[in-house]
Amino acid sequence: MGCGRTLLCIILPPLAVMDKGCGSIVLISLLTLAGWVPGVIGALVINNRAK
């Protein structure tokens, strides 16, 4: 994961997981609505997961 993707995870978590699938977008959107920090952590975890 590059610096640009990391910054995107911090600034706009749902946008950072846009290419990971619909379930990821919904999950991160809900986490971000619950609080900004859980959304950021979830986006970082999803983007760091190796496929």
PDB file with SEQRES, HELIX, SHEET and CRYST1 records, atoms N, CA, C and O in Angstrom:
SEQRES   1 A   51  MET GLY CYS GLY ARG THR LEU LEU CYS ILE ILE LEU PRO          
SEQRES   2 A   51  PRO LEU ALA VAL MET ASP LYS GLY CYS GLY SER ILE VAL          
SEQRES   3 A   51  LEU ILE SER LEU LEU THR LEU ALA GLY TRP VAL PRO GLY          
SEQRES   4 A   51  VAL ILE GLY ALA LEU VAL ILE ASN ASN ARG ALA LYS              
HELIX    1 AA1 CYS A    3  ILE A   11  1                                   9    
HELIX    2 AA2 PRO A   13  ALA A   16  1                                   4    
HELIX    3 AA3 MET A   18  LYS A   20  5                                   3    
HELIX    4 AA4 CYS A   22  ALA A   34  1                                  13    
HELIX    5 AA5 TRP A   36  ASN A   48  1                                  13    
CRYST1    1.000    1.000    1.000  90.00  90.00  90.00 P 1           1          
ATOM      1  N   MET A   1       0.858  -1.168   0.000  1.00  0.00           N  
ATOM      2  CA  MET A   1       0.000   0.000   0.000  1.00  0.00           C  
ATOM      3  C   MET A   1       0.902   1.227   0.000  1.00  0.00           C  
ATOM      4  O   MET A   1       1.832   1.335   0.799  1.00  0.00           O  
ATOM      5  N   GLY A   2       0.610   2.143  -0.905  1.00  0.00           N  
ATOM      6  CA  GLY A   2       1.418   3.338  -1.047  1.00  0.00           C  
ATOM      7  C   GLY A   2       0.997   4.467  -0.124  1.00  0.00           C  
ATOM      8  O   GLY A   2       0.000   4.373   0.591  1.00  0.00           O  
ATOM      9  N   CYS A   3       1.773   5.528  -0.158  1.00  0.00           N  
ATOM     10  CA  CYS A   3       1.488   6.699   0.680  1.00  0.00           C  
ATOM     11  C   CYS A   3       0.166   7.353   0.292  1.00  0.00           C  
ATOM     12  O   CYS A   3      -0.569   7.820   1.162  1.00  0.00           O  
ATOM     13  N   GLY A   4      -0.143   7.393  -0.995  1.00  0.00           N  
ATOM     14  CA  GLY A   4      -1.397   7.990  -1.445  1.00  0.00           C  
ATOM     15  C   GLY A   4      -2.608   7.234  -0.935  1.00  0.00           C  
ATOM     16  O   GLY A   4      -3.594   7.837  -0.511  1.00  0.00           O  
ATOM     17  N   ARG A   5      -2.531   5.903  -0.977  1.00  0.00           N  
ATOM     18  CA  ARG A   5      -3.648   5.084  -0.491  1.00  0.00           C  
ATOM     19  C   ARG A   5      -3.797   5.229   1.021  1.00  0.00           C  
ATOM     20  O   ARG A   5      -4.915   5.249   1.536  1.00  0.00           O  
ATOM     21  N   THR A   6      -2.671   5.332   1.738  1.00  0.00           N  
ATOM     22  CA  THR A   6      -2.723   5.517   3.186  1.00  0.00           C  
ATOM     23  C   THR A   6      -3.380   6.844   3.540  1.00  0.00           C  
ATOM     24  O   THR A   6      -4.212   6.897   4.446  1.00  0.00           O  
ATOM     25  N   LEU A   7      -3.025   7.897   2.852  1.00  0.00           N  
ATOM     26  CA  LEU A   7      -3.640   9.206   3.091  1.00  0.00           C  
ATOM     27  C   LEU A   7      -5.134   9.174   2.764  1.00  0.00           C  
ATOM     28  O   LEU A   7      -5.942   9.781   3.468  1.00  0.00           O  
ATOM     29  N   LEU A   8      -5.492   8.475   1.710  1.00  0.00           N  
ATOM     30  CA  LEU A   8      -6.893   8.343   1.350  1.00  0.00           C  
ATOM     31  C   LEU A   8      -7.654   7.574   2.429  1.00  0.00           C  
ATOM     32  O   LEU A   8      -8.803   7.903   2.723  1.00  0.00           O  
ATOM     33  N   CYS A   9      -7.030   6.555   3.023  1.00  0.00           N  
ATOM     34  CA  CYS A   9      -7.651   5.816   4.124  1.00  0.00           C  
ATOM     35  C   CYS A   9      -7.912   6.724   5.314  1.00  0.00           C  
ATOM     36  O   CYS A   9      -8.923   6.580   6.002  1.00  0.00           O  
ATOM     37  N   ILE A  10      -7.007   7.654   5.554  1.00  0.00           N  
ATOM     38  CA  ILE A  10      -7.150   8.542   6.703  1.00  0.00           C  
ATOM     39  C   ILE A  10      -8.174   9.641   6.428  1.00  0.00           C  
ATOM     40  O   ILE A  10      -8.962   9.989   7.308  1.00  0.00           O  
ATOM     41  N   ILE A  11      -8.167  10.185   5.222  1.00  0.00           N  
ATOM     42  CA  ILE A  11      -9.050  11.312   4.913  1.00  0.00           C  
ATOM     43  C   ILE A  11     -10.470  10.847   4.579  1.00  0.00           C  
ATOM     44  O   ILE A  11     -11.436  11.349   5.155  1.00  0.00           O  
ATOM     45  N   LEU A  12     -10.602   9.898   3.660  1.00  0.00           N  
ATOM     46  CA  LEU A  12     -11.923   9.396   3.225  1.00  0.00           C  
ATOM     47  C   LEU A  12     -11.916   7.857   3.190  1.00  0.00           C  
ATOM     48  O   LEU A  12     -11.697   7.266   2.133  1.00  0.00           O  
ATOM     49  N   PRO A  13     -12.152   7.218   4.327  1.00  0.00           N  
ATOM     50  CA  PRO A  13     -12.073   5.752   4.375  1.00  0.00           C  
ATOM     51  C   PRO A  13     -12.951   5.014   3.363  1.00  0.00           C  
ATOM     52  O   PRO A  13     -12.462   4.064   2.751  1.00  0.00           O  
ATOM     53  N   PRO A  14     -14.228   5.393   3.148  1.00  0.00           N  
ATOM     54  CA  PRO A  14     -15.024   4.630   2.171  1.00  0.00           C  
ATOM     55  C   PRO A  14     -14.474   4.724   0.740  1.00  0.00           C  
ATOM     56  O   PRO A  14     -14.574   3.765  -0.026  1.00  0.00           O  
ATOM     57  N   LEU A  15     -13.911   5.844   0.391  1.00  0.00           N  
ATOM     58  CA  LEU A  15     -13.346   6.002  -0.950  1.00  0.00           C  
ATOM     59  C   LEU A  15     -12.095   5.149  -1.129  1.00  0.00           C  
ATOM     60  O   LEU A  15     -11.795   4.715  -2.241  1.00  0.00           O  
ATOM     61  N   ALA A  16     -11.374   4.909  -0.057  1.00  0.00           N  
ATOM     62  CA  ALA A  16     -10.139   4.124  -0.137  1.00  0.00           C  
ATOM     63  C   ALA A  16     -10.403   2.649  -0.406  1.00  0.00           C  
ATOM     64  O   ALA A  16      -9.524   1.960  -0.924  1.00  0.00           O  
ATOM     65  N   VAL A  17     -11.583   2.144  -0.070  1.00  0.00           N  
ATOM     66  CA  VAL A  17     -11.881   0.725  -0.282  1.00  0.00           C  
ATOM     67  C   VAL A  17     -12.821   0.513  -1.462  1.00  0.00           C  
ATOM     68  O   VAL A  17     -13.431  -0.550  -1.583  1.00  0.00           O  
ATOM     69  N   MET A  18     -12.942   1.499  -2.322  1.00  0.00           N  
ATOM     70  CA  MET A  18     -13.870   1.448  -3.448  1.00  0.00           C  
ATOM     71  C   MET A  18     -13.597   0.257  -4.373  1.00  0.00           C  
ATOM     72  O   MET A  18     -14.538  -0.304  -4.936  1.00  0.00           O  
ATOM     73  N   ASP A  19     -12.347  -0.135  -4.539  1.00  0.00           N  
ATOM     74  CA  ASP A  19     -12.016  -1.229  -5.454  1.00  0.00           C  
ATOM     75  C   ASP A  19     -11.998  -2.606  -4.779  1.00  0.00           C  
ATOM     76  O   ASP A  19     -11.621  -3.596  -5.406  1.00  0.00           O  
ATOM     77  N   LYS A  20     -12.399  -2.671  -3.522  1.00  0.00           N  
ATOM     78  CA  LYS A  20     -12.361  -3.933  -2.773  1.00  0.00           C  
ATOM     79  C   LYS A  20     -13.693  -4.670  -2.750  1.00  0.00           C  
ATOM     80  O   LYS A  20     -13.761  -5.786  -2.235  1.00  0.00           O  
ATOM     81  N   GLY A  21     -14.742  -4.084  -3.289  1.00  0.00           N  
ATOM     82  CA  GLY A  21     -16.036  -4.762  -3.345  1.00  0.00           C  
ATOM     83  C   GLY A  21     -17.100  -4.043  -2.550  1.00  0.00           C  
ATOM     84  O   GLY A  21     -16.813  -3.174  -1.727  1.00  0.00           O  
ATOM     85  N   CYS A  22     -18.334  -4.425  -2.816  1.00  0.00           N  
ATOM     86  CA  CYS A  22     -19.498  -3.760  -2.223  1.00  0.00           C  
ATOM     87  C   CYS A  22     -19.570  -3.970  -0.712  1.00  0.00           C  
ATOM     88  O   CYS A  22     -19.911  -3.043   0.021  1.00  0.00           O  
ATOM     89  N   GLY A  23     -19.258  -5.158  -0.245  1.00  0.00           N  
ATOM     90  CA  GLY A  23     -19.319  -5.436   1.190  1.00  0.00           C  
ATOM     91  C   GLY A  23     -18.342  -4.594   1.984  1.00  0.00           C  
ATOM     92  O   GLY A  23     -18.647  -4.146   3.089  1.00  0.00           O  
ATOM     93  N   SER A  24     -17.175  -4.381   1.421  1.00  0.00           N  
ATOM     94  CA  SER A  24     -16.170  -3.557   2.095  1.00  0.00           C  
ATOM     95  C   SER A  24     -16.613  -2.108   2.174  1.00  0.00           C  
ATOM     96  O   SER A  24     -16.395  -1.443   3.187  1.00  0.00           O  
ATOM     97  N   ILE A  25     -17.227  -1.622   1.121  1.00  0.00           N  
ATOM     98  CA  ILE A  25     -17.692  -0.231   1.102  1.00  0.00           C  
ATOM     99  C   ILE A  25     -18.769  -0.030   2.161  1.00  0.00           C  
ATOM    100  O   ILE A  25     -18.748   0.959   2.893  1.00  0.00           O  
ATOM    101  N   VAL A  26     -19.713  -0.971   2.243  1.00  0.00           N  
ATOM    102  CA  VAL A  26     -20.795  -0.866   3.230  1.00  0.00           C  
ATOM    103  C   VAL A  26     -20.234  -0.938   4.644  1.00  0.00           C  
ATOM    104  O   VAL A  26     -20.616  -0.146   5.505  1.00  0.00           O  
ATOM    105  N   LEU A  27     -19.328  -1.883   4.887  1.00  0.00           N  
ATOM    106  CA  LEU A  27     -18.745  -2.044   6.214  1.00  0.00           C  
ATOM    107  C   LEU A  27     -17.995  -0.792   6.646  1.00  0.00           C  
ATOM    108  O   LEU A  27     -18.190  -0.310   7.762  1.00  0.00           O  
ATOM    109  N   ILE A  28     -17.157  -0.269   5.794  1.00  0.00           N  
ATOM    110  CA  ILE A  28     -16.366   0.913   6.138  1.00  0.00           C  
ATOM    111  C   ILE A  28     -17.260   2.141   6.268  1.00  0.00           C  
ATOM    112  O   ILE A  28     -17.000   3.004   7.106  1.00  0.00           O  
ATOM    113  N   SER A  29     -18.302   2.231   5.459  1.00  0.00           N  
ATOM    114  CA  SER A  29     -19.238   3.351   5.592  1.00  0.00           C  
ATOM    115  C   SER A  29     -19.939   3.319   6.943  1.00  0.00           C  
ATOM    116  O   SER A  29     -20.092   4.358   7.586  1.00  0.00           O  
ATOM    117  N   LEU A  30     -20.361   2.148   7.376  1.00  0.00           N  
ATOM    118  CA  LEU A  30     -21.009   2.027   8.676  1.00  0.00           C  
ATOM    119  C   LEU A  30     -20.037   2.327   9.820  1.00  0.00           C  
ATOM    120  O   LEU A  30     -20.398   2.987  10.794  1.00  0.00           O  
ATOM    121  N   LEU A  31     -18.812   1.838   9.693  1.00  0.00           N  
ATOM    122  CA  LEU A  31     -17.812   2.132  10.721  1.00  0.00           C  
ATOM    123  C   LEU A  31     -17.493   3.618  10.774  1.00  0.00           C  
ATOM    124  O   LEU A  31     -17.295   4.174  11.854  1.00  0.00           O  
ATOM    125  N   THR A  32     -17.443   4.263   9.616  1.00  0.00           N  
ATOM    126  CA  THR A  32     -17.159   5.691   9.574  1.00  0.00           C  
ATOM    127  C   THR A  32     -18.318   6.489  10.163  1.00  0.00           C  
ATOM    128  O   THR A  32     -18.093   7.503  10.823  1.00  0.00           O  
ATOM    129  N   LEU A  33     -19.544   6.050   9.937  1.00  0.00           N  
ATOM    130  CA  LEU A  33     -20.697   6.722  10.545  1.00  0.00           C  
ATOM    131  C   LEU A  33     -20.694   6.561  12.063  1.00  0.00           C  
ATOM    132  O   LEU A  33     -21.118   7.462  12.787  1.00  0.00           O  
ATOM    133  N   ALA A  34     -20.213   5.411  12.543  1.00  0.00           N  
ATOM    134  CA  ALA A  34     -20.134   5.180  13.979  1.00  0.00           C  
ATOM    135  C   ALA A  34     -19.052   6.032  14.621  1.00  0.00           C  
ATOM    136  O   ALA A  34     -19.150   6.406  15.789  1.00  0.00           O  
ATOM    137  N   GLY A  35     -18.038   6.329  13.856  1.00  0.00           N  
ATOM    138  CA  GLY A  35     -16.920   7.135  14.346  1.00  0.00           C  
ATOM    139  C   GLY A  35     -15.832   7.142  13.317  1.00  0.00           C  
ATOM    140  O   GLY A  35     -15.636   6.158  12.604  1.00  0.00           O  
ATOM    141  N   TRP A  36     -15.124   8.239  13.230  1.00  0.00           N  
ATOM    142  CA  TRP A  36     -14.109   8.369  12.195  1.00  0.00           C  
ATOM    143  C   TRP A  36     -12.954   7.386  12.399  1.00  0.00           C  
ATOM    144  O   TRP A  36     -12.466   6.795  11.435  1.00  0.00           O  
ATOM    145  N   VAL A  37     -12.516   7.211  13.648  1.00  0.00           N  
ATOM    146  CA  VAL A  37     -11.371   6.334  13.938  1.00  0.00           C  
ATOM    147  C   VAL A  37     -11.649   4.877  13.557  1.00  0.00           C  
ATOM    148  O   VAL A  37     -10.789   4.263  12.926  1.00  0.00           O  
ATOM    149  N   PRO A  38     -12.797   4.287  13.902  1.00  0.00           N  
ATOM    150  CA  PRO A  38     -13.049   2.908  13.458  1.00  0.00           C  
ATOM    151  C   PRO A  38     -13.062   2.766  11.936  1.00  0.00           C  
ATOM    152  O   PRO A  38     -12.613   1.751  11.402  1.00  0.00           O  
ATOM    153  N   GLY A  39     -13.570   3.766  11.245  1.00  0.00           N  
ATOM    154  CA  GLY A  39     -13.564   3.727   9.785  1.00  0.00           C  
ATOM    155  C   GLY A  39     -12.158   3.737   9.212  1.00  0.00           C  
ATOM    156  O   GLY A  39     -11.861   3.012   8.262  1.00  0.00           O  
ATOM    157  N   VAL A  40     -11.298   4.557   9.787  1.00  0.00           N  
ATOM    158  CA  VAL A  40      -9.901   4.632   9.333  1.00  0.00           C  
ATOM    159  C   VAL A  40      -9.187   3.316   9.608  1.00  0.00           C  
ATOM    160  O   VAL A  40      -8.471   2.806   8.746  1.00  0.00           O  
ATOM    161  N   ILE A  41      -9.373   2.768  10.792  1.00  0.00           N  
ATOM    162  CA  ILE A  41      -8.715   1.498  11.131  1.00  0.00           C  
ATOM    163  C   ILE A  41      -9.210   0.379  10.215  1.00  0.00           C  
ATOM    164  O   ILE A  41      -8.414  -0.424   9.728  1.00  0.00           O  
ATOM    165  N   GLY A  42     -10.507   0.326   9.983  1.00  0.00           N  
ATOM    166  CA  GLY A  42     -11.052  -0.697   9.094  1.00  0.00           C  
ATOM    167  C   GLY A  42     -10.530  -0.557   7.669  1.00  0.00           C  
ATOM    168  O   GLY A  42     -10.206  -1.558   7.031  1.00  0.00           O  
ATOM    169  N   ALA A  43     -10.445   0.663   7.165  1.00  0.00           N  
ATOM    170  CA  ALA A  43      -9.936   0.880   5.812  1.00  0.00           C  
ATOM    171  C   ALA A  43      -8.464   0.473   5.712  1.00  0.00           C  
ATOM    172  O   ALA A  43      -8.048  -0.121   4.717  1.00  0.00           O  
ATOM    173  N   LEU A  44      -7.686   0.789   6.731  1.00  0.00           N  
ATOM    174  CA  LEU A  44      -6.265   0.397   6.718  1.00  0.00           C  
ATOM    175  C   LEU A  44      -6.113  -1.114   6.757  1.00  0.00           C  
ATOM    176  O   LEU A  44      -5.255  -1.671   6.073  1.00  0.00           O  
ATOM    177  N   VAL A  45      -6.937  -1.775   7.548  1.00  0.00           N  
ATOM    178  CA  VAL A  45      -6.862  -3.249   7.634  1.00  0.00           C  
ATOM    179  C   VAL A  45      -7.248  -3.876   6.302  1.00  0.00           C  
ATOM    180  O   VAL A  45      -6.557  -4.774   5.820  1.00  0.00           O  
ATOM    181  N   ILE A  46      -8.329  -3.422   5.707  1.00  0.00           N  
ATOM    182  CA  ILE A  46      -8.777  -3.994   4.431  1.00  0.00           C  
ATOM    183  C   ILE A  46      -7.753  -3.751   3.331  1.00  0.00           C  
ATOM    184  O   ILE A  46      -7.516  -4.633   2.506  1.00  0.00           O  
ATOM    185  N   ASN A  47      -7.148  -2.576   3.305  1.00  0.00           N  
ATOM    186  CA  ASN A  47      -6.171  -2.280   2.257  1.00  0.00           C  
ATOM    187  C   ASN A  47      -4.838  -2.984   2.475  1.00  0.00           C  
ATOM    188  O   ASN A  47      -4.094  -3.189   1.516  1.00  0.00           O  
ATOM    189  N   ASN A  48      -4.519  -3.356   3.699  1.00  0.00           N  
ATOM    190  CA  ASN A  48      -3.265  -4.048   3.964  1.00  0.00           C  
ATOM    191  C   ASN A  48      -3.370  -5.569   3.805  1.00  0.00           C  
ATOM    192  O   ASN A  48      -2.357  -6.268   3.786  1.00  0.00           O  
ATOM    193  N   ARG A  49      -4.592  -6.067   3.691  1.00  0.00           N  
ATOM    194  CA  ARG A  49      -4.788  -7.504   3.538  1.00  0.00           C  
ATOM    195  C   ARG A  49      -4.251  -7.968   2.191  1.00  0.00           C  
ATOM    196  O   ARG A  49      -4.593  -7.407   1.150  1.00  0.00           O  
ATOM    197  N   ALA A  50      -3.410  -8.992   2.218  1.00  0.00           N  
ATOM    198  CA  ALA A  50      -2.849  -9.538   0.976  1.00  0.00           C  
ATOM    199  C   ALA A  50      -3.838 -10.503   0.335  1.00  0.00           C  
ATOM    200  O   ALA A  50      -4.511 -11.263   1.030  1.00  0.00           O  
ATOM    201  N   LYS A  51      -3.922 -10.469  -0.985  1.00  0.00           N  
ATOM    202  CA  LYS A  51      -4.823 -11.367  -1.702  1.00  0.00           C  
ATOM    203  C   LYS A  51      -4.038 -12.469  -2.343  1.00  0.00           C  
ATOM    204  O   LYS A  51      -4.613 -13.337  -2.998  1.00  0.00           O  
TER     205      LYS A  51                                                      
END                                                                             
